[in-house]
Amino acid sequence: MSQNRRDESLPKLVSELWDLVVAYAKQETLQPLKGIGKYVAFGMAGSMVLAVGVALLLLASLRVLQTETGTLFTGTWTWIPYFITAAAGIAVAFAAVLAIVSGRSRRSSRGARA
């Protein structure tokens, strides 16, 4: 009789174990992902605002170079303000990539030490 009772409780134990594993997996994976969603949303919004701001600043610098330099960039030199603005945009993009890459290398070296 003891053997029969143990056989009946084995499927119940397996079912309870499965429910426990599923609940643990949800707790340790889904809840942190839901919490990080807020930070990702703010990061995306911030990067969009920053991109629009940088684009407007580059456009403003182009217009300043075109209008406030007088006769300096006239005739065959009218392309120079565009070149200066493009170079500034490339420099900003390069600085951003450099900051991202150096941040990743600092994180990976910090993780290796810990």
Secondary structure as UniProt FT lines:
FT   HELIX           2..25
FT   HELIX           26..30
FT   HELIX           31..68
FT   TURN            69..73
FT   HELIX           75..77
FT   TURN            78..79
FT   HELIX           80..113
//
